[in-house]
Amino acid sequence: STGPAGGNGGDPVTLLGASSDGSRVFFGTAEKLVAGDTDFQGDVYERSGSATTMISKGPAGGNSGASVGWGGMSKDALRIFFTTDEKLVASDNDGATDLYAAIAPAPGYVRPKAAPRLRASLVTAFVPCIGPNRTHGPPLSSGSCHPPAQASPHLTVGSPDAGGGAANFIGSVSYTVVVGVPNPPEDSDVSIQVALSDVRCGAGVSTCGGENAAGGSDYTGDLEANVGLRITDMLNGSTDTEAGTMQDDDLPLTLSCTGTGSTAIGASCALATAANAVVPALVRDGKRAVWALDQVRVYDAGPDGDVTTTAGRSLFAVQGVFVP
């Protein structure tokens, strides 16, 4: 029953209630325990951890000298009820006693210790259907285009209805949380693996990059997988200036594709890396964060096969599911 502005003034204290775990205690006293309490009337206070908070106040008042009565609290101690004839909100315009509720913010920032491994599948990207010539059928009412057109003019995959050949394409991206020890060296991380198989030069494209000058079905240029990322990081009470902020960013991942030397199966494109290797210090020991991941997009490298040049490159694959 102390606060930053008092605690030894000789005024009695009445215990009013407490949360079930005892972490939050409510009491009444007429002593001014915080700077915001400027009258000599009894008020309702909360003690949580090392912080003392005056509860019996509102945006329009709290220091008129009116009496305050304890009304009770909810089972989770997030709603505190009290009575007073002081006008604590603008909508209270009479002088009669009213019942008020003080509602605490949602407790806590949900901080899982570690998320399970997440694996998302990749499928080839197609252009939007502008001029429908078919209908999918009920219950869908929108039109569809036949044949569907791939978004990339350079690359395709093994598929009887696209690039010819058997259906061999498999694409995925996976994320695995690595929980480190909160001491040097920084060993917390998120491992990232991207893999696409049977990537071919598009039908009618004699070359799809300088590396493919000899033609053939295999594509041996670069791909770029782009992961949209939003990080919410409370930094575990750190004094870091970014504590409590959200940041939006992209993780650009460059994949090199290696030909198989076979006309039956196209190139294999893979990358095994980690978040800190892409963006240094993105994941830190003892600093829990929640990652919201956008749809993964995989781009071809354009006509030169070089992902570092953006001219002419296009969307090749996206995160999604295939229904056979």
C-alpha positions as CSV (number, residue, x, y, z in Angstrom):
1,S,0.0,0.0,0.0
2,T,2.6,2.5,-1.1
3,G,3.1,4.6,-4.2
4,P,5.6,7.0,-5.8
5,A,4.0,9.9,-4.0
6,G,3.2,8.5,-0.6
7,G,2.6,5.5,1.7
8,N,3.4,6.8,5.2
9,G,0.9,9.5,5.7
10,G,-1.0,7.8,8.5
11,D,-4.2,7.2,6.5
12,P,-5.7,3.7,7.0
13,V,-5.9,1.2,4.2
14,T,-8.7,-1.2,3.3
15,L,-8.0,-4.4,1.3
16,L,-10.7,-4.5,-1.3
17,G,-9.8,-7.5,-3.5
18,A,-7.1,-9.4,-5.4
19,S,-6.6,-11.4,-8.5
20,S,-6.7,-15.2,-8.0
21,D,-2.9,-15.4,-8.3
22,G,-2.3,-12.4,-6.0
23,S,-0.3,-10.5,-8.7
24,R,-2.8,-7.6,-8.6
25,V,-4.1,-6.2,-5.3
26,F,-6.8,-3.6,-4.9
27,F,-7.1,-1.4,-1.8
28,G,-8.7,1.9,-0.7
29,T,-7.1,4.8,1.1
30,A,-7.4,8.6,1.3
31,E,-3.7,9.1,1.1
32,K,-2.3,10.5,-2.1
33,L,-0.1,7.7,-3.5
34,V,0.4,9.0,-7.0
35,A,0.8,12.5,-8.4
36,G,-2.5,12.3,-10.2
37,D,-4.4,12.1,-6.9
38,T,-4.8,15.7,-5.7
39,D,-7.8,15.5,-3.3
40,F,-8.1,14.2,0.3
41,Q,-11.0,11.7,-0.4
42,G,-10.6,7.9,-0.4
43,D,-9.7,6.3,-3.7
44,V,-9.4,2.8,-5.2
45,Y,-5.8,1.8,-6.0
46,E,-4.2,-1.1,-7.7
47,R,-0.8,-2.6,-6.9
48,S,0.7,-4.8,-9.6
49,G,4.3,-5.7,-9.5
50,S,6.1,-2.6,-8.5
51,A,3.5,-0.2,-10.0
52,T,0.7,1.6,-8.0
53,T,-2.2,2.9,-10.1
54,M,-5.2,5.0,-9.1
55,I,-8.3,3.2,-10.4
56,S,-11.2,5.5,-9.3
57,K,-10.8,8.2,-11.9
58,G,-12.0,9.0,-15.4
59,P,-11.3,11.3,-18.4
60,A,-13.5,14.0,-16.9
61,G,-12.6,13.8,-13.2
62,G,-11.4,12.0,-10.2
63,N,-10.2,14.7,-7.8
64,S,-13.4,16.6,-6.7
65,G,-13.3,15.3,-3.2
66,A,-16.4,13.0,-3.7
67,S,-16.5,9.7,-1.9
68,V,-15.8,6.4,-3.7
69,G,-17.3,3.1,-2.8
70,W,-16.1,-0.4,-3.8
71,G,-18.5,-2.3,-6.0
72,G,-16.6,-5.5,-6.7
73,M,-14.6,-7.0,-9.5
74,S,-14.8,-9.7,-12.2
75,K,-13.4,-13.1,-11.6
76,D,-10.4,-12.4,-13.8
77,A,-9.8,-9.0,-12.0
78,L,-9.8,-7.2,-15.4
79,R,-13.0,-5.2,-14.6
80,I,-13.2,-3.2,-11.4
81,F,-16.5,-1.7,-10.3
82,F,-16.9,1.3,-8.0
83,T,-19.5,4.0,-7.1
84,T,-19.2,7.7,-6.8
85,D,-21.3,10.8,-7.4
86,E,-18.4,12.6,-9.1
87,K,-18.7,13.0,-12.9
88,L,-15.9,11.0,-14.3
89,V,-17.0,10.9,-17.9
90,A,-18.6,13.6,-20.1
91,S,-21.9,11.7,-20.4
92,D,-22.5,11.9,-16.7
93,N,-24.2,15.2,-16.2
94,D,-26.1,14.7,-12.9
95,G,-25.1,14.8,-9.3
96,A,-26.3,11.4,-8.3
97,T,-24.2,8.4,-7.4
98,D,-23.3,6.2,-10.4
99,L,-21.7,2.9,-11.0
100,Y,-18.4,2.9,-12.9
101,A,-16.2,0.2,-14.4
102,A,-12.5,0.4,-14.8
103,I,-11.4,-2.0,-17.5
104,A,-7.8,-3.2,-17.7
105,P,-6.0,-3.6,-21.0
106,A,-5.9,-7.2,-22.3
107,P,-3.3,-8.9,-20.2
108,G,-0.1,-9.6,-21.7
109,Y,1.5,-10.0,-25.1
110,V,1.1,-13.6,-26.2
111,R,4.7,-14.9,-26.3
112,P,5.0,-18.6,-27.3
113,K,8.3,-20.1,-26.4
114,A,8.7,-21.5,-29.9
115,A,6.5,-22.1,-32.9
116,P,6.4,-25.5,-34.6
117,R,8.0,-26.1,-38.0
118,L,5.9,-24.5,-40.7
119,R,5.9,-25.8,-44.2
120,A,4.0,-24.1,-47.0
121,S,3.6,-25.5,-50.5
122,L,4.3,-23.6,-53.7
123,V,2.3,-23.7,-57.0
124,T,2.9,-22.1,-60.4
125,A,1.4,-18.6,-60.8
126,F,-1.2,-17.8,-63.4
127,V,-2.4,-14.5,-64.7
128,P,-5.8,-13.1,-63.7
129,C,-8.7,-14.2,-65.9
130,I,-9.8,-11.0,-67.7
131,G,-12.0,-12.5,-70.5
132,P,-13.8,-15.6,-69.1
133,N,-14.7,-18.2,-71.7
134,R,-15.7,-21.0,-69.2
135,T,-17.5,-21.3,-65.9
136,H,-16.3,-23.4,-63.1
137,G,-19.8,-24.5,-62.1
138,P,-21.8,-24.3,-59.0
139,P,-21.5,-23.1,-56.3
140,L,-19.0,-20.7,-57.9
141,S,-20.6,-18.1,-60.2
142,S,-17.5,-16.4,-61.5
143,G,-16.1,-17.2,-65.0
144,S,-12.8,-18.8,-65.7
145,C,-10.4,-18.9,-68.6
146,H,-9.4,-21.9,-70.7
147,P,-6.6,-22.6,-71.1
148,P,-5.1,-20.8,-68.1
149,A,-2.0,-18.8,-68.8
150,Q,1.1,-18.9,-66.6
151,A,2.4,-15.6,-65.3
152,S,6.0,-16.3,-66.3
153,P,6.8,-16.1,-70.0
154,H,10.1,-17.7,-69.4
155,L,9.6,-20.7,-67.1
156,T,7.3,-23.6,-66.7
157,V,7.1,-26.9,-64.9
158,G,6.6,-30.5,-65.8
159,S,2.9,-30.8,-66.5
160,P,0.9,-32.3,-69.3
161,D,-1.3,-29.2,-69.6
162,A,1.5,-26.6,-69.4
163,G,5.0,-27.5,-70.4
164,G,4.4,-31.1,-71.5
165,G,5.8,-34.2,-69.8
166,A,4.8,-35.9,-66.6
167,A,3.7,-33.9,-63.6
168,N,6.9,-33.7,-61.5
169,F,6.9,-30.2,-60.0
170,I,7.1,-30.0,-56.2
171,G,7.7,-26.7,-54.4
172,S,7.8,-25.7,-50.8
173,V,9.2,-23.3,-48.2
174,S,9.7,-24.2,-44.6
175,Y,10.5,-22.3,-41.4
176,T,12.0,-23.8,-38.3
177,V,12.5,-21.8,-35.1
178,V,15.8,-22.4,-33.4
179,V,15.7,-21.5,-29.7
180,G,19.1,-20.3,-28.6
181,V,20.6,-19.7,-25.2
182,P,20.3,-16.0,-23.9
183,N,24.1,-15.6,-23.7
184,P,26.8,-14.8,-26.3
185,P,27.1,-16.0,-29.0
186,E,23.7,-15.1,-30.5
187,D,22.4,-18.5,-31.6
188,S,18.6,-18.0,-31.8
189,D,17.5,-18.1,-35.4
190,V,14.8,-19.2,-37.9
191,S,16.1,-21.7,-40.5
192,I,14.5,-21.3,-43.9
193,Q,14.5,-23.9,-46.7
194,V,13.1,-23.3,-50.2
195,A,12.9,-26.1,-52.8
196,L,11.4,-26.3,-56.3
197,S,11.8,-29.3,-58.6
198,D,11.3,-29.8,-62.3
199,V,11.8,-26.1,-63.4
200,R,12.0,-25.8,-67.1
201,C,12.4,-23.2,-69.8
202,G,9.0,-22.3,-71.2
203,A,7.6,-23.9,-74.3
204,G,8.8,-22.1,-77.4
205,V,11.6,-20.3,-75.4
206,S,14.9,-21.4,-76.9
207,T,16.8,-19.8,-74.1
208,C,15.6,-18.4,-70.8
209,G,18.8,-16.9,-69.5
210,G,22.4,-16.7,-70.6
211,E,23.2,-20.0,-68.8
212,N,20.7,-21.8,-71.1
213,A,22.1,-20.7,-74.4
214,A,22.1,-24.3,-75.6
215,G,18.4,-24.6,-75.1
216,G,16.9,-27.7,-73.6
217,S,14.2,-28.2,-70.9
218,D,16.3,-27.5,-67.8
219,Y,16.5,-24.0,-66.4
220,T,19.8,-23.2,-64.8
221,G,19.4,-19.5,-63.9
222,D,18.4,-17.9,-60.7
223,L,15.1,-17.5,-58.9
224,E,14.1,-15.1,-56.1
225,A,11.7,-16.2,-53.3
226,N,10.3,-13.1,-51.5
227,V,8.7,-13.6,-48.1
228,G,6.6,-10.7,-46.8
229,L,7.2,-10.4,-43.1
230,R,5.7,-8.4,-40.2
231,I,7.4,-8.7,-36.9
232,T,5.8,-7.7,-33.6
233,D,8.5,-7.6,-31.0
234,M,8.1,-6.5,-27.4
235,L,11.7,-7.4,-26.7
236,N,10.9,-8.9,-23.3
237,G,10.9,-5.6,-21.5
238,S,14.2,-4.5,-23.0
239,T,15.2,-0.9,-23.0
240,D,15.7,-1.1,-26.7
241,T,14.2,1.9,-28.5
242,E,12.2,-0.4,-30.8
243,A,10.4,-2.1,-28.0
244,G,6.7,-2.6,-28.6
245,T,6.9,-1.8,-32.3
246,M,5.8,-3.6,-35.5
247,Q,8.0,-3.6,-38.5
248,D,7.2,-4.7,-42.0
249,D,10.0,-6.1,-44.2
250,D,10.8,-8.5,-47.0
251,L,13.1,-11.5,-46.9
252,P,14.6,-11.8,-50.4
253,L,16.0,-15.3,-51.0
254,T,18.1,-16.1,-54.1
255,L,17.9,-19.7,-55.4
256,S,20.3,-21.1,-57.9
257,C,18.9,-23.8,-60.2
258,T,20.9,-26.8,-61.3
259,G,20.0,-28.8,-64.3
260,T,19.6,-32.6,-64.1
261,G,20.9,-33.4,-67.6
262,S,17.7,-35.2,-68.3
263,T,14.9,-34.3,-70.6
264,A,12.4,-36.1,-68.4
265,I,13.0,-34.0,-65.3
266,G,13.8,-30.3,-65.2
267,A,16.1,-28.3,-63.0
268,S,16.2,-28.4,-59.2
269,C,16.3,-25.1,-57.4
270,A,17.0,-25.1,-53.6
271,L,18.2,-22.9,-50.8
272,A,19.0,-23.6,-47.2
273,T,19.6,-20.5,-45.2
274,A,18.6,-18.7,-41.9
275,A,16.9,-15.4,-41.2
276,N,20.0,-13.9,-39.6
277,A,22.1,-14.8,-42.6
278,V,19.6,-12.8,-44.8
279,V,19.1,-9.9,-42.3
280,P,21.7,-9.8,-39.6
281,A,20.4,-9.7,-36.0
282,L,16.8,-10.2,-37.2
283,V,16.4,-12.9,-34.5
284,R,18.1,-12.3,-31.1
285,D,18.5,-14.4,-28.0
286,G,15.9,-13.8,-25.3
287,K,13.9,-11.4,-27.4
288,R,10.7,-13.2,-28.3
289,A,8.8,-12.1,-31.4
290,V,5.7,-13.0,-33.4
291,W,6.1,-13.3,-37.1
292,A,3.2,-12.8,-39.5
293,L,4.2,-14.2,-42.9
294,D,2.7,-13.0,-46.1
295,Q,2.2,-15.2,-49.2
296,V,5.6,-16.4,-50.6
297,R,6.2,-15.2,-54.1
298,V,8.9,-16.7,-56.4
299,Y,10.1,-14.7,-59.4
300,D,12.1,-15.8,-62.4
301,A,15.2,-13.9,-63.3
302,G,14.0,-12.5,-66.6
303,P,15.5,-13.0,-70.0
304,D,19.1,-12.8,-68.7
305,G,18.7,-15.4,-66.0
306,D,20.3,-13.0,-63.4
307,V,18.1,-12.3,-60.4
308,T,20.2,-9.2,-59.5
309,T,18.8,-7.4,-62.6
310,T,15.1,-6.8,-62.3
311,A,14.3,-6.0,-65.9
312,G,11.9,-8.4,-67.5
313,R,11.5,-10.7,-64.5
314,S,8.0,-12.0,-63.7
315,L,6.1,-14.0,-61.1
316,F,6.7,-17.7,-61.5
317,A,5.3,-19.5,-58.4
318,V,3.3,-18.5,-55.3
319,Q,2.3,-20.1,-52.0
320,G,-0.8,-22.1,-52.5
321,V,-2.3,-25.6,-52.9
322,F,-2.9,-27.9,-55.9
323,V,-6.0,-29.9,-56.2
324,P,-5.5,-32.9,-58.5
